Amino acid sequence: MKKRLLLTAGLGLGLSATQVVCAQVNFIRMGVNTAILAKRATKKTPAEAAPMSSYQGQSFPMQRTPAEELAGQKGEQIRALETELDRCHSVLVSSANGLLCTPEQQAALQAAMRSVAKAKSANMAAYQQEATFYLAENTRRQQAATPAPATN
């Protein structure tokens, strides 16, 4: 009888110790998961981290890479793209109804986008959103400038 009682008590103590260890492991795991989730939540994509600009109620990113990060061929490609984007932006804010770019300038912007895409820039999403905004605004202005055909 005493052996059963001691065996039961020993088994009970062993199980409770195991539960304590499992609880501690789960607590540590929960802390690690919380830290990982917090880090992911604070990480922003380049498009989200880019400063925003707006025009007539529409917002778009205006990512510009600091000059000290523009080294080598990749830097030259990014600088060329940013130059095209800056040109589009200056026309956008200076005129409410003139075209943003000629077909040649539009081709230069698209070529610069392809060049930076091949270089795999981390800011590609922000550049893409900005360029898409300018091209859409250019198309809208072009359609507004085209007179509607006369109907009888």
Residue, then its C-alpha position, 0 to 999 in steps of 0.5 A: m500500500k505504501k509502495r503504491l502511495l509513494l509510486t503515485a506521489g512520485l508519478g504526480l510530482g514527475l507529471s507536475a514538473t513536466q507540466v511546469v517545464c512545458a509551460q516554461v517552454n511555451f512561454i518562451r516560444m510565445g515570447v519569441n513569436t511575439a518578437i518576430l511578429a513585432k519585427r515584421a510589423t515594423k518592417k515596411t516595404p520600400a513603397e510604404a516607406a517612401p515619402m508620399s506626394s499627392y495631386q488632385g486628391q490622389s497620392f503616390p510615392m516619391q522615392r529618391t535614393p540618397a546620393e551616397e547610395l548611388a554607386g556603380q552602374k546600378g546607381e547610374q540607372i537609378r539616377a537616370l530613372e529618378t531624373e525622368l521621374d523628377r521631370c514628370h513631377s515638375v511638369l505635373v505641378s507646373s501645369a494642370n492641363g499640359l501633357l506630362c511627357t512627349p512620346e519620346q520622354q514616355a519611352a525614355l521613362q519606360a526604358a529607365m524603368r526596365s533598366v532599374a528593374k533588371a538591376k533589381s532595385a529594392n525601391m522598384a515598387a515605389y518607382q513603379q507606382e510613381a511612374t504609373f501615376y505619371l503615365a496615367e495622368n499623361t493619358r488623362r490629359q491627352q484624352a482631355a485635350t483631344p476634342a470629342p467628335a461632333t455628333n448630329 
